[in-house]
């Protein structure tokens, strides 16, 4: 086989120039937020850190700060967007509510899993979902839990018809 030396390899840029423009604009806006003393110090610190580590959430965080949202709660934790929280709360309520609605509960679980999979911060949303589900299911089954524990205590205390001392 003969090699055709007249063919040349074209080099293509690894990053699109529009992407570079967007990234540069985002970094400039993030730096402006960091320098803006009218924004609370905790939010500015989160933006500064996100900027330093090239956090994929930077765009969302800057957008939320620009919209006037506080991105850090009273305890110093990053707050989820209210729409995500509301969606997770509604889905957890559907999944955990009393009644035998297998179709509705299965659909809600599927939507919840998809929401977590596509979220920009899935771990935080998963923790919220776990907390809501545990709290809600615990409320619905409080008496059942107590009755089950009483049965366990009773069987241990009254084993072999003798009291354990």
WOKAPE-V50035 format. One record per residue. NEAR is the number of other ideal C-beta (glycine too) atoms within 8 Angstrom. Layout:
# WOKAPE-V50035
near->NEAR
near->NEAR
This chain:
# WOKAPE-V50035
near->2
near->3
near->4
near->5
near->4
near->4
near->5
near->4
near->4
near->4
near->4
near->4
near->6
near->3
near->6
near->6
near->7
near->6
near->8
near->9
near->8
near->8
near->8
near->8
near->8
near->11
near->9
near->8
near->10
near->13
near->9
near->8
near->14
near->10
near->6
near->8
near->4
near->3
near->8
near->7
near->5
near->8
near->13
near->12
near->8
near->12
near->15
near->9
near->9
near->12
near->13
near->6
near->6
near->6
near->9
near->6
near->9
near->13
near->8
near->9
near->13
near->13
near->8
near->10
near->13
near->8
near->6
near->4
near->8
near->7
near->10
near->11
near->8
near->3
near->4
near->6
near->6
near->9
near->9
near->10
near->9
near->6
near->6
near->11
near->10
near->8
near->9
near->14
near->9
near->8
near->14
near->13
near->10
near->10
near->11
near->10
near->9
near->3
near->4
near->3
near->7
near->6
near->6
near->8
near->10
near->8
near->8
near->11
near->10
near->8
near->9
near->13
near->8
near->8
near->13
near->11
near->7
near->5
near->9
near->6
near->9
near->9
near->6
near->9
near->14
near->9
near->8
near->11
near->13
near->8
near->8
near->13
near->11
near->8
near->8
near->12
near->9
near->9
near->7
near->9
near->8
near->8
near->6
near->7
near->9
near->8
near->8
near->8
near->8
near->8
near->8
near->8
near->8
near->8
near->8
near->8
near->8
near->8
near->7
near->3
near->3
near->6
near->5
near->6
near->2
